[in-house]
Amino acid sequence: MFFYHLIFSGDIAVTQKFPTSISSGTEAIVEITIKKNDISGFAKIQQNFPDGFTAEPLDTKGATFSFKENKIKFIWMALPVENEFTISYKIKPNETTTGNFTVDGKFSFISESERKNIDIPSATFSVGNELAVEEPKLTEPVTNEPLLEQPPVVEPTTTVASIECKRTIENIEGGKYKVTLNFDKKGIQGFAKTTEQIPNGFTATENDSKGGVFSFKEQEVKILWMAIPKEDKYSISYNMEANSETANGNYNIKGYFSYLENDVTSKYDIIETSFELTSNQLVADNTIVENPIVEKPVVEKPVVEKPVVEKPVVENPVVENPVVENPVVEKPVVAPTNKITSTPNPETGVSYKVQVGAGHQKVSANYFSAKFNLTDNVSTETHEGWIKYLVGSYNEYKLARDKRNSVRNNVTTAFVTAYNIGKRITVQEALMISNQKWYK
């Protein structure tokens, strides 16, 4: 005999087929059917077993299967394309295992860049000669509680990771150039980021980000992936343009590639590339900069500043002449030095909080203390159309994790959120920016 659980979350449904009784020392098959509709990307099924059982996969539909510390996990970096699919595995109680047992679990997936969970109601079954227990009732969906969400967590990979990257620069026309990064990777999946530091006096725009999120701010090009391209070899590119037609000299581009390896942030430095810009013609040198002191062209710039001395001599009576000549004098002097000294350090400004709820309508000030016996001061923020409720503020992820664990005594689904200079970002990106370690 088998019984069924049907769990709904909007248009998403999870059906479980579980035996009501198993003979000691024999195997039984468990089937889980997922109707996913339009969700894709990272997802996970986890079920928690008591002691005295072993498990083996049958049909994983491309997921990575593991059974460790009495937990069964099916992990997809990308869900199957089918709208509905079934996975299966077999369980076997030890010969000495008898009695009544309970298995619970959850289906986790990514929606709108945040992780969401569907609890799978507990399955109760007997092992030995005992009669099967009555099927538990379906759990009714909660409609009056704030919707609780969790950020995506990339599961550890057992594959040894490696990465190589080469940068090339191509002169398109005039002061416009195309920068291409050619990657060759192995064993890297999930969250990753490429950061490029381009010289002052240049701007950058997106060309081909291979599904990543492109941004350019304070002379940094960033391309961020929640799920890095599957191909081992691929290329990304961006366009770069000189702000001034009179710009000339030697320049460098340097950068790095960040990714998660066994929940720890790893960093690969991309070889620095130097190039010379003269009369808007770019000559690229795609080799390592042997001598970082490439300041000779910079020393020549002040030599060109002799017109500054000549201006005050007899040109004062002619008012128009200084107006025309000022831009030529000021661009090489002011633009490069100001931006170098005023560029903020991208490694600062990261903070973490603990989210205890979210909803579309604001609740009363004493809601969490009355409902969950939560004594912390609860702050609110509006994010992606939701009113979100948070406690605490920490510079270190581990402190926020400890607070989350403490809060879960009252709010079981509390989780950590992250911010960079007040802007909400994913925890994974915050860990990379602050170079901190992720803790369970």
C-alpha positions in Angstrom: 0.0 0.0 0.0 1.1 3.6 -0.7 -0.3 6.9 0.3 0.1 10.3 -1.3 0.9 13.9 -0.2 0.0 16.8 -2.5 1.5 20.1 -1.6 0.7 23.4 -3.5 2.5 26.7 -3.7 0.8 28.8 -6.3 1.0 26.7 -9.5 3.8 24.5 -8.1 2.9 21.1 -6.9 4.9 18.3 -5.2 3.4 14.8 -5.0 5.1 12.1 -2.8 4.5 8.3 -3.1 5.7 6.6 0.1 5.2 3.0 1.4 3.1 2.6 4.6 5.1 -0.4 5.7 8.4 -2.1 5.0 9.7 -5.5 6.0 13.0 -5.4 7.9 16.0 -6.0 5.6 14.0 -5.4 2.4 14.0 -2.5 0.0 11.1 -0.1 -0.8 10.8 2.5 -3.6 9.9 6.2 -3.0 8.7 8.4 -5.8 8.4 12.2 -5.8 6.7 14.0 -8.7 7.3 17.8 -9.1 5.1 20.1 -11.2 7.4 23.1 -11.6 5.6 25.2 -14.2 7.9 28.2 -15.1 10.6 27.9 -12.4 14.1 27.0 -13.4 17.7 27.1 -12.2 18.9 25.9 -8.7 16.6 23.6 -6.8 16.8 20.9 -4.0 14.8 18.1 -2.5 15.8 17.2 1.0 14.3 14.5 3.3 15.4 13.6 6.8 15.5 10.0 7.8 15.9 8.4 11.3 18.9 6.1 12.1 18.8 2.6 10.8 18.3 3.2 7.0 20.3 3.3 3.8 19.3 4.8 0.5 20.3 4.6 -3.2 19.2 6.7 -6.2 17.1 5.2 -9.0 16.1 8.1 -11.3 17.5 11.6 -10.4 16.5 13.5 -13.6 20.0 15.1 -13.7 20.3 15.9 -10.0 23.2 15.2 -7.8 22.1 12.6 -5.2 23.6 12.2 -1.8 22.7 10.3 1.4 24.8 11.5 4.4 24.0 12.0 8.1 20.5 10.5 7.5 19.7 13.2 4.9 18.7 12.5 1.3 19.4 15.3 -1.1 18.6 15.8 -4.8 20.4 19.0 -6.0 19.9 20.6 -9.4 22.0 23.5 -10.6 19.4 23.7 -13.4 15.9 22.0 -13.1 14.8 19.7 -15.9 13.0 21.5 -18.8 9.9 19.4 -18.5 6.9 21.0 -16.7 6.4 17.8 -14.7 8.9 15.1 -13.8 9.3 12.2 -11.3 12.4 11.3 -9.3 12.8 8.1 -7.3 15.1 6.3 -4.9 15.1 3.1 -2.8 15.4 2.8 1.0 16.3 -0.2 3.0 16.0 -0.6 6.8 18.7 -2.5 8.6 17.8 -6.0 9.6 17.6 -4.9 13.3 15.4 -1.8 12.5 11.8 -2.2 13.6 9.0 0.2 14.8 7.2 3.3 13.6 9.1 6.1 11.9 8.6 9.5 10.4 10.2 11.2 7.5 9.9 14.9 6.7 11.4 17.2 4.0 11.1 20.2 1.8 11.4 21.3 -1.8 13.6 24.5 -2.3 13.8 26.5 -5.5 14.7 30.0 -6.8 12.0 32.5 -7.6 12.6 36.2 -8.3 16.3 35.8 -7.3 15.3 34.5 -3.8 15.1 31.0 -2.4 11.7 29.7 -1.4 10.7 26.5 0.4 7.7 24.1 0.3 7.5 21.9 3.3 6.7 18.2 2.5 4.3 16.9 5.2 5.7 14.1 7.3 5.3 10.5 6.1 4.8 8.0 8.9 5.5 4.3 8.2 6.2 1.0 10.0 9.1 -1.4 9.7 8.6 -5.1 10.6 5.3 -6.9 11.0 3.4 -4.0 12.4 0.3 -2.6 10.6 0.7 0.6 8.6 -0.5 3.7 10.5 -3.2 5.9 9.3 -2.4 8.4 6.5 -1.7 11.8 8.0 -3.9 14.7 7.0 -2.9 17.2 4.5 -1.4 20.4 5.9 -3.5 23.4 5.1 -1.6 26.4 3.6 -1.0 29.3 6.0 -2.7 32.5 4.6 -2.4 34.9 7.5 1.4 34.7 8.1 4.0 36.8 6.3 5.7 35.0 3.4 9.2 34.0 4.5 11.9 33.7 1.9 15.5 32.6 1.9 18.5 33.5 -0.3 20.0 30.9 -2.6 22.7 28.7 -1.1 25.1 27.0 -3.5 25.7 23.4 -2.4 29.4 22.3 -2.2 30.9 20.4 -5.1 33.2 17.5 -4.9 34.9 18.3 -8.3 38.3 19.9 -8.1 37.9 23.4 -9.6 40.3 25.1 -12.0 40.2 28.2 -14.0 42.2 30.0 -16.7 41.4 33.3 -18.4 43.1 35.5 -21.0 42.2 39.1 -21.9 42.4 40.6 -25.4 41.9 44.2 -26.4 40.7 45.2 -29.9 40.6 48.7 -31.4 37.1 49.2 -33.0 37.4 52.8 -34.2 38.8 56.0 -32.9 38.7 55.9 -29.1 36.4 52.8 -28.9 37.7 49.4 -28.0 36.4 45.9 -27.3 37.8 43.9 -24.3 37.3 40.2 -24.4 37.9 37.6 -21.6 38.3 34.0 -22.7 37.6 31.5 -19.9 38.6 27.8 -19.6 37.1 26.4 -16.4 36.5 23.0 -14.8 34.4 22.0 -11.8 32.9 25.5 -11.2 29.2 25.9 -11.0 26.7 28.3 -9.4 27.5 31.8 -8.2 30.5 33.6 -9.8 31.6 37.1 -10.6 34.2 38.8 -12.9 35.6 42.2 -11.8 37.7 44.4 -14.1 39.4 47.7 -13.1 39.7 50.0 -16.2 41.8 53.2 -16.2 40.5 56.6 -15.3 39.4 58.6 -18.4 37.6 55.6 -19.9 34.0 54.3 -19.6 32.6 50.8 -20.2 29.3 49.4 -21.6 28.0 45.9 -21.9 28.7 43.8 -25.0 28.2 40.1 -24.2 27.8 39.0 -20.6 26.7 35.4 -21.2 23.6 35.8 -19.1 25.3 37.7 -16.3 24.3 41.0 -14.7 26.6 43.8 -16.0 27.4 47.0 -14.1 30.0 49.8 -14.3 30.7 52.0 -11.4 33.8 53.9 -10.1 36.0 52.4 -12.9 35.0 48.8 -12.1 33.3 46.5 -14.6 31.4 43.7 -12.8 29.6 40.8 -14.4 27.7 38.7 -11.9 26.1 35.2 -12.4 23.7 33.4 -10.1 24.5 30.3 -12.3 27.7 30.5 -14.3 27.6 29.3 -18.0 27.7 25.5 -18.2 30.3 25.5 -20.9 33.8 24.9 -19.8 35.1 27.3 -22.5 33.3 30.6 -23.1 34.0 34.3 -23.7 32.5 37.5 -22.4 33.2 41.0 -23.6 32.5 44.7 -22.9 33.1 47.9 -24.8 35.5 50.6 -23.6 35.8 54.2 -24.8 38.2 57.1 -24.0 36.4 60.1 -22.6 38.7 62.6 -24.3 40.0 62.8 -27.9 43.3 64.2 -26.6 43.9 61.3 -24.2 47.2 59.5 -24.8 49.7 57.4 -22.9 50.2 53.9 -21.4 47.3 52.3 -19.5 46.7 49.0 -17.7 43.6 46.8 -17.1 43.6 44.3 -14.3 40.9 42.1 -12.8 39.9 38.9 -11.1 37.4 36.1 -11.2 35.5 35.1 -7.9 33.6 31.8 -7.4 32.5 29.5 -4.6 34.4 26.3 -3.9 33.0 24.1 -1.1 31.2 27.2 0.3 34.5 29.2 0.5 35.2 32.2 -1.8 38.0 31.5 -4.2 39.7 34.2 -6.3 41.6 33.9 -9.6 43.7 36.9 -10.7 43.5 37.6 -14.4 46.8 38.6 -16.0 47.2 42.4 -16.2 47.1 43.8 -19.7 48.9 47.0 -20.7 48.1 49.1 -23.8 49.2 52.4 -25.3 46.8 55.0 -26.6 48.3 57.5 -29.0 46.1 59.6 -31.3 43.2 57.3 -30.5 45.0 54.3 -31.9 45.3 51.4 -29.5 48.2 49.0 -29.5 47.5 46.1 -27.0 50.1 44.1 -25.2 48.4 41.0 -23.8 51.3 40.0 -21.6 52.1 40.3 -17.9 53.3 43.8 -16.9 56.9 43.0 -16.0 57.6 46.4 -14.4 54.6 47.9 -12.6 56.3 51.4 -12.6 55.2 52.3 -16.2 55.1 56.0 -15.2 57.4 57.4 -18.0 54.5 58.5 -20.2 52.8 60.0 -17.1 56.0 62.0 -16.4 55.8 63.4 -19.9 52.3 64.8 -19.4 53.5 67.6 -17.1 56.0 68.6 -19.7 53.1 69.4 -22.0 51.8 71.8 -19.3 54.2 74.6 -20.5 51.2 76.3 -22.2 50.0 76.9 -18.6 53.0 79.2 -18.0 52.6 80.9 -21.4 48.9 81.9 -20.9 49.3 84.6 -18.3 52.1 86.4 -20.3 50.4 88.6 -22.9 47.2 86.6 -23.6 45.2 88.4 -20.8 43.9 91.2 -23.0 42.4 88.7 -25.4 39.6 87.2 -23.4 38.6 84.5 -25.9 42.0 82.8 -26.1 42.2 81.4 -22.5 38.7 80.0 -22.8 39.6 77.9 -25.8 42.9 76.7 -24.3 41.7 75.9 -20.7 40.2 72.5 -21.6 43.4 71.3 -23.3 45.4 72.1 -20.2 43.0 70.8 -17.5 42.0 67.4 -18.8 45.4 65.7 -18.4 45.9 67.4 -15.0 42.7 67.2 -13.1 40.8 64.2 -14.4 43.3 61.4 -13.7 44.4 62.5 -10.2 41.0 63.3 -8.7 39.4 60.0 -9.5 42.3 57.9 -8.3 42.4 59.5 -4.8 38.6 59.6 -4.4 37.6 56.1 -5.5 36.1 54.3 -2.5 37.4 50.9 -1.5 34.9 48.3 -2.9 35.7 46.0 0.1 33.8 48.2 2.6 30.2 48.8 3.4 29.0 45.2 3.7 26.5 44.4 6.5 24.2 41.6 7.4 20.7 41.4 9.1 18.3 38.7 10.0 14.9 38.7 8.2 12.0 37.3 10.3 9.1 38.0 7.9 7.7 39.7 4.8 4.2 40.7 3.6 2.3 43.1 1.5 0.5 44.8 4.4 2.3 46.3 7.4 1.6 44.6 10.8 1.4 46.3 14.2 4.5 47.2 16.2 4.0 44.4 18.7 3.1 41.7 16.2 6.3 39.7 16.4 6.5 40.0 20.2 2.9 38.9 20.7 2.9 36.2 17.9 6.5 34.8 18.3 7.6 36.1 21.7 10.4 38.0 19.9 12.0 40.6 22.1 14.3 42.2 19.5 13.6 45.6 18.0 12.2 44.9 14.5 12.9 47.2 11.6 11.2 47.3 8.2 12.3 47.9 4.6 10.5 47.9 1.3 12.1 45.6 -1.2 10.7 44.4 -4.6 7.1 45.2 -3.5 7.3 43.5 -0.1 7.5 45.0 3.4 10.3 43.0 5.0 10.9 42.8 8.8 14.5 42.5 10.1 16.4 42.4 13.3 20.1 43.3 14.1 22.9 44.6 11.9 26.4 43.0 11.8 29.6 43.5 9.8 30.5 39.8 10.0 28.4 37.0 8.5 29.2 34.6 11.3 27.6 37.0 13.9 24.5 37.3 11.8 24.4 33.5 11.4 24.6 33.1 15.2 21.8 35.7 15.6 19.7 33.8 13.0 20.2 30.5 14.9 19.1 32.3 18.1 16.0 33.9 16.5 14.9 30.5 15.1 14.0 29.5 18.6 11.0 31.9 18.0 10.8 32.3 14.2 11.8 29.0 12.7 12.3 30.3 9.1 14.4 33.3 9.9 17.4 33.8 7.5 20.3 36.2 6.9 20.1 39.1 4.4 23.1 41.1 3.1 23.7 44.7 2.1 26.4 46.7 0.4 26.4 50.4 1.3 22.7 50.1 2.2 21.7 48.3 -1.1 20.4 44.7 -0.7 22.5 42.1 -2.4 22.7 38.3 -2.2 24.6 36.8 0.8 27.0 35.1 -1.7 28.0 38.4 -3.3 28.4 40.0 0.1 30.8 37.1 1.2 32.8 37.7 -2.0 33.0 41.4 -1.5 34.0 41.2 2.1 36.1 38.0 1.6 34.4 36.2 4.4 33.6 32.5 4.9 30.1 31.1 4.7 28.9 29.1 7.7 25.9 26.7 7.9 
